Amino acid sequence: MCNKIYSILIIYILVISLSGRQRVFAGKCGTPDLFHRLQELASSTEENSVIAAARTAVNRSSVPARTYLTDNFAIHYVMKGADKVLFTPEDTELINEVEGLYADLEKEFNEPELSLRIYAILDSLDVGHPRFIEKQGYYFEKAYTHYIGDLGMKIPEVNSSSFYFREAAIKNKYHIEIANIASTDSYWIGQEVYALTYPSGGIITDNDFLYTLRGGQLDTIRSSYTSVSPPLIINYATDWEKGIQVTAAHEYYHAIQYQYTPNPSSYHFWYELSAVGMEERLASDVNDYLQYLPDLFSKHASFSLNNQCFNCTETYGNGIFHVFLSSELGDDFDVSLWKSLNARNNIESAFNKLTDEYSVNLPDLYARYTQPLLFSQKSEDSPFFPFSDDLFLWPAIKTKTLTLDASAQLIFSLPSMTFEAVRLEGLSSLLVNKIEVENGEDLTLTFIYDGQSSEKRLKNNVVSFSFTMPEKAGTNNYLLFSNGAWDKTAKISITLVIDEGVVAFPNPYQSERDDKISFTRPLNADSLTSLFVYSEFGIPVKELNFLEENVTWDWNVRDDKGDVLSAGIYYYGPKAGPVKPFVIMNKNK
């Protein structure tokens, strides 16, 4: 629902309904821009906080509003003028009633008396409210039920009066105002904004969602979702209920966030990222998040998950990380995180507390999160929950390609909390990889081949290892590098070499880290069933015999007498055949 300030994006979504697959036009969330607007006002006036500046940021209406009360909300709206609420065909009877009252009374009364009398008459006759307003109440109550009832989060404070319509506080009712947002402050003129959430309490949502389609983004988004055809188009200006679903889930979460970070001095990425994650939880049939993935998937190796660009579409695309954490840690994980943020509002410190509380490691979590992303646009069933149902809709991930003929090398940098996928082409049956890493303590490498994976944390600065290619590996083979460091850029050099002989891994062997050496043979060497290990002086110390069907053989690094081999250089190879060196690093002997 939130987006860059200049764009209305069109996306394709999957909806389980008779209408089939659909696209959505989206506007933007104004809350992050509002926060910085209030910061500017606070610094340029005598106000000393964003909360104090909030009242000065609204051009208050002189027209009174009618109020629709739900269990927890007071929803204020008007039926005339620039702020007139959206009417639908279901409101025909109400429209006729209102127009008749205005025609009868406007000659006798002026505003604000005119509207006050009409609202009093409507209420006395128990005349209902526009469908647009009733749906606002329904979806804000749904958000309240989940955030407050299910998760036990803090209840947003009720402001003394509404920001725009000057409506007095109603006990235990949070203010929702429905207005033309451009009317509330000239700052918003020309900006397509769905809603604003104020740090001091209160939400203003747009009165009609009627925005002009800017077609410049249409072809770009359409081309990113080639697997969805033919799509139906849903415009929030016409299918406004889906817009309200997303807006209520997103904006009321902002109201709750501000209860944990009162009068904040900064607005970090987790405000928007987590609000998008909650959209998917409460409005999963809309799949609004899909519109942000094309930007994210084209910049995943440069745009950090913890990038402080608060209103970049890539940040909203990273809302899928929130979905992932919910599946890994439980729906209430974000409660713990916002409790840790409190008045300090330090997101790095809060994540450290979160991972300690759940006994998890952030680099490992980040690596598991990135693995499913390589399977975007795959039509077959994916093993990767919670994204399984949507993966075939996702745009393709941008990858690097490394073509292997005799040898190849690739060098690149990977910023913190980003990932890079390297597609491998021209593979032999066996691939030997040498990877040199700087600042790679939190870097994870996952070798992915046809839906299977093998993972390795690159804790050392220089590592050398091998992968055995399965006999039917196919063509979807990747090296996935996931940098789970919070603020450290890793530098990576990959060297790939075809080796048709037997390969030992790890090499060197370190006893404090490793418990075995694995020998891998080429797939075409079925006749090779034995291997000899020699000392540096050529003396045999171990004969290894293997079954023909084995491709990889494990050895416990003991000689024929059962003793652990001493540190040193050794050689391995078939009897009377060529040998290769390997190194044992052993602290004990």
N, C-alpha and C positions, 0 to 999 in steps of 0.2 A: 504493500500500500504506500509506503514512503518511497520517494524516488528523487533523483537529481532535480534541481530547481527548474531546469529548462525542459523537462521531458514528460510526455505521457507515453508510456510504453504499451505495446500490445503483445500479449503472450498467448500461448496455447495451454490449455489445462485439460486434465482428465476429470470428468464429472460423471459419476455413476447415475445416469438419468436417461430418459428417453431421447434427450437432445444430443447425447453423445459427447464428443470431444469439442472443447470450446476455447475461445481466446478471451482475454480480459484486457480492457483498456484500464490503465491505472494512473492516478495522479500522484500526489506526494504527501508525506507527513510533514507538517510544519513545525513540530515540536523542537527538533534540534536547532532550526534556524531561529525559532522564538527564543530559545535559551540564550543564544548569542546576541540576539536583538536586545534582550533584557540586560545582558552584561554590558553592552555598549551604553544603554541608557543609564545604568547604575554608575558607570565611570564618568559620564559626561554631566551628571546632575548631582544633587546632594544626596540622592538615595545611596544607601550603603550595601545593598544586596539585590539579587535578582528578584527576590520576593517583594521587596519594597518597590522595585521598579515596575512590577507587573501592572499596578493600577494606572500608571502613567502611560502604558503602552496601548491602551484601549480607548478609542473614541466612543464614549458611551452613547447608547441610543436614547433618544427622547421619547420613543414609543414603548409603551408597556407590552408585556408578553403574556400569552396564555400559558398555563403550566399543566403538564401531564405528570401525575405522580405515580411512581411504581414503589415497590417495597423499599428501595434504597436510593432512588434518584428523583430529582425534580428536573424535568425536561421542559425548557422554556422555548417558545417559538411565536412567530407572528404570521398573520394571514394576508397582509397587504404590504406593498412597498418592495424595496430592494431585498429585504430579508425574508420575503414571503416563502413559506415552506413549500416543498414540492407536493403538488396534488397529483393523485393517480385516478384512473377511471373508477376505482372502488369508492372514491370520495365524492362522487357526483352529488349525492343528497346533501352532504355537508357543504359543498361549494355553493349550491343553490341557497341553502339556509344563510350562509355568511353573506353572500352578495345581496340577498334581500334585506338583511339587517343593516348593512352599510348604506344601501339605497334609502332606507327609511330614516336613518338617524344622522347621516353625515351633513344634512342641511341644518340640523339642530345643534349638533355638538362638534367641537374640534378636538384634535388630539391634545393630550392623551385621554381626555374624558371619553371620546368616541369609542376607542378600543376597549377601555375599561368596562363601559356599559355593555358592549357586544359580548365580551367574554363572560360577564356576569349572567347575561341572558342564556348563553349557550350552556353554562354550567348549571343554571337553575332548571333548564329543560333536559339536563342529562344528555346533551348532544356529545357524541364521541369525538375522537381526535383523528387527524389524518393518519392514513396507514403508514406513511413515512415516519411519523412520530412514534406510533405504537411499536414499529419494528426497532426503532432506536432503543426503546425501553426493553424490549425482549432480549436483544443481543447484549446490551450493557448488563442486564440482570444475569444473563448466562455467564458473562465474564466475572461478575461478582461472585457467583456461586462457585466457580472453579478457583479463583485466586484466594477468596476469603474463606469460603466454606470447605473446599477440598484441601487446599494447601495451607490454610491458616495464616495467610500473609496479613500484614498490617492493613487496617481499614483507612483509606484516604480521609483526611480531615475535611470537614465541611466549612467552606468559606462563609464569611459574614454576609456576603451578598454576591450575586452573580456579577461577572465582569462587565458584560455588555448591556444587558437589559435592565440592570438596577433592581433585580428582583431580590427581595429579602430572603435571608436564610430560613429554611424549613428544617426542623429538628431531624437530624440523622438522614438527610437527603442531600446527596452530592449533586452539585449543579452541572447540568449539561445544557448548553445553549446552542440552538440551531439558528445560524445566521449566515449571511453572505460575508465570508471572512474578509474580503477586500474592504467591506464597510467598517470593520472593527479597527482597522489601522491602515493608513495609506501605504505602509511598508509592504502590504500584501497585494497591492494592485498589480495585475498582470501575472501573478503567480498562481499556479493551479494547486491549491492546498485543500486537502480533505479535512484536516483537523489540527487543533492546537491544544496542548495540555500545559497548564500553567503550574509552575513549581509550588505556588501558594494554594493550589486547590481550585479545580474547575476546568472544564473542557468545552471548547467551542468546536462544533462540527459544521461542515458546510451545509447550506440549506437545500441544495438541489443536486450537487455533483455534476452540473451541466458544464462541462469543459469543452473547448474546441479541440478536436483531434488534430494533432500535429503529425502529419504523415511521414515526416523525415525518419522516424524510428521504425516505421512499419516494416519495410523491406528487410531491415537488419534483423529484427526479431523473428520475422517469418522464416528467414533463411536459416536461423539457428535451430528451428524445430521442424526439420524436414520430415521427421517420422510421423508427424501428425497431419494427416491429409485425408479428406478435405475438412478443414476446421470450420466451426461456426464461430461467429464473432459475438462476444458479449461486451457491451459497453457499460461501464458503471453508471453512465448517465441515464441509461434505460433499464438495465438490470441493477438498480440501485441497492437492492436488498443484499446482494453479495458484497457491494462496497461497504454497507453498514456492518455486515458480519466482521469483515477484516478490520474496519476502523474501530469498532467497539473493543475487540480483542487487543488491538495494538495500543490505543490511546489510554484505556483504563489501566493497562499494565504500566504505562508511563506514570499515571497518577500514583500507583502503588510504589514504583521505584523511588519517587520523590519522598515517600514516607521513610524510606531507609537512608536516603541521602538528603536530609533537609538543608535547604539553602546552599546547594552545591556550588563550588567555585569552578568546576569543570564539567564537561559533558563528554564522557569517553564512549568508545565504540560499543560497550556492552548494553547501553541503553537501547540502541536501535536493533542490534543483533538479537538480543533476547526477546524484544517485542515482536520481531518477525518470527522467531521460533514459537512464540505463544499463538501467533496467528494460525500457524499450521496445526497447532493442537486444538484450537477452538473453531477454526474455519477450514478444516482439512479438505472439504469438498470444493473449495474455491481454488486452492493451490496457487495463491497469489505470489508465493515466493519464486515461482518458475521464471518470472520476468527478469529476475536479477542474475540468473545463472549464466547467460551468454557473456556478460562482462566479467564475472568471476572466473569462468572457465577459460577465458582467453588471457587472464592476468594472474593465474594462481601461483606462478613462480616468481612474481614480483610484488603482489599486493598482500601484505601480511594479514593474517586473521585478526591480529591485535592492532592493525593500522588505526590511527586516531582520526581518520577522515569520517566524521560522524554521519554525513549524509551521502556518502558515495554508494552507488548501486552495488559495488563489490561487497561493502559491509553488510548490506541487506542480503546479498547472496550467501554470505557466511552464516546466515540464520540457520542453515542446515546443520551447522555444528551444534547449535542448541538442540535441534531435533535428535542428533546423534547422542549428545550427553544425556538427554532424557531417557533414551533407551538403555544407555549403559549404567547410569547412576540412579535412575528413578525420576518420576515427575517432580519431586520436591527438591531436587538438587539446587535449583536456582534460588530457593528460599534461603538455603545456607549461604549461598554466594552473596546475596543482597544483605543478609545480616552481617557478613564480614566486611562489606563495603562501608556501612554506617557513615559517620560524619567525615572520616578521612577520605573516603571515596577513592581508595587506591586499588585499582583493579588487579594489578600484579600481585599485591599482598593478599587480596581476597582469593585469587586462584591458588596461591600457595596453601592457604588455610583449607580450601576446598579439597585439594588433592590429599592433604594430610588427613582430613576428616574421613574421606572415603578410601584411604589407603591405596591410592592409585598414583600413577606417574604420568604427568602431562605429556611428555614426548611419546610415551607408549599409546596414550589415548589419541593423540593427534595422528599417529601413524595408522591406527585402526580406522580412524575417521576417513583418511584419505584413500584407503584401499578401494572402497566401493565406487569412488568417483571415476575410476578408469572404466567402469562398466556402463557408462552413460550410453544411451541409444541402443542398448542391447535388448532385443525383443524376447529372448529366452528368460526363464525364471532366474532371478538373481538370488544368491545365498545371503545377500547383505541386507539384513534388517537394520534400520527401519525404512530404507529407501527402495525396497524391492518393488513395490507397486508402481513407482514413478520413474524408475531408471530409464525405461524405454522412451520416455518423453523428453529426457534431458538432452541439451545440446552436447556435441562431442567435446571432449577435453582436448585442449591444444597440447601437443606433445613434441618433444625433440625426437629425431630419428638417427640411429647409428647403424650404418650398413656395414656388415662384417664380411670382408672377402679374405684377406690374409691377416690384417690387423687394423685396428682403428682406435682413435682416441677422441675424447670429448672433454672439454674443460668449461666449467661454468660456476657461478656463485649462486647461492640460495639463501635469501634473507630469512630471518626468523619467522616461524609460523607460516611457512609456505611449503609447497611441494612441487616436484618436477618429475615428469614421467618420460622415460627414454624408451622408445620403441626399437626393438632389435630386429634387424632384417638380415637375411643371408646367413642363417645360423647353420653351424655344423652340428653333429650329434652331441658334441661336448663344447662348452664355452668356459674358458678360464678368464676370470675377471681380476684385474688389479685396480684397486681404488685408493687413491691418495686423498686425504681429507685434512683440511685445516678448520679448527673450531667445530669439529664434528661430534662433540660429546653427546649431543642430544639428537643426532641424525640417525634415522632408521632407514635401512634399505629393505625393500620387499621385492623379491623376484616373483613376477606374476606370469603364469602361462596357462591360457585357456581356462580361466576361472579358478585355478589353484594358486597357492601362494606359499612362499618360503621367506621368512622374515629374519633380519639380522640387525641388531643395534651396532652402529659403527662407533664404538667407544674409543678406539685407538686412532691416532692420527694417520697411520699408514696400515692398510690391511690388504691381504691378498687371499683370495679364496676362489673356489670353483662351484659351478652349478652343473648338475647332470640334467641334460635335456631329456624329457620323456620321449619314448619312441614315436608317439603321435602328438607331438607338442603343438602342431598347427602353426599359425602365423601371428597370434595375439600374444606376443611375448614382450614383457616390459621390465625395466628396472625402475622402481618407484622410490624416489628419495623424499623423505618427509622430515623437515627440520622443525622439531618441537621445542627448540630453544626460544625463550621469551624475547631476547634482545641480541642475538648473536648470529651473524651471517657466516654460513659455512662455504668454503671453497672446495670444489670437487673436481678431481681428474680421474677419468675412467679410461682404462686401457683394456681392450678385449683382444684375445688371441685364440685362434683355433689350435687345439692340441689333440692330435690323433692318438697319442699314447695315454698311459695311465697317469692320473694326476692325484697327488696327495693333498689333503686339506685337514686341518690348517697347516700352513707352512709359512713361518715357523710354528712348531708346537710349543705351547707354554703350559707347564704342569699346573701352575696356580690358577689357570683359566680353563684349560681343556682337559677332557677325560679320555679322549681317543683320537686316533688319526683315521680318516676315511680315505680309501683308495677308490677312485672311479675310473672305469675303463670305457673305451668307445663302444657304442652299440654294435658295431660291426666286428667286434673281437670276441665272438662267442667261444673260440677255442682257448682263450687265455683263462686258465683255471688256477694258476699258481703264481706266486710272486715271492721274490727274495729280497731281504733287507740285509745290507752290508755295512760294516763299519767303514770309517774313513780310510782304513788300510786294506779294504777289499775282503775282509773276513766275514763269512755269512753269520748272522746273528739270529735270523728268524726266517722260517719258510711259512708262507701263508697259503692255504689251500681253500678255494672257493667253489661254490656251486656254479654251474654254467649259466643258470638263469639270473644270477645276481649281476647287477650293474655297479653297485657300490658295496664295498667291503669295509668293515670296521675292525680296527686293531687296538688293543689296550696298551700298546707301547711297552710290552714286555718281551724279553728274548725267549729262546727255546727252553731255558731253565726256569722261566717264570719270574725273572728279575726285571725290575724297571730299568730301562736303558738310561745311561748317564747322558748328561748334556754333551752336545757335540754335533758334528756333521755326519750324516748317514746317506746311503744311496739305496734306491729301490728299482727293481725292474724284473723282467722275466729271466729265467735261467738262460745264460749265454746270450742274453740280449742287451740292448742299450739300457743304461741306467740314468736316473735323475737324482739330484741331491735334495735332501730336506734337512731341517735343523730342529734339534731338540733343545729347548731352554728349560732347564730343570734346576730349581733352587736347592733341592735336597741332595742331588748327587752330582 
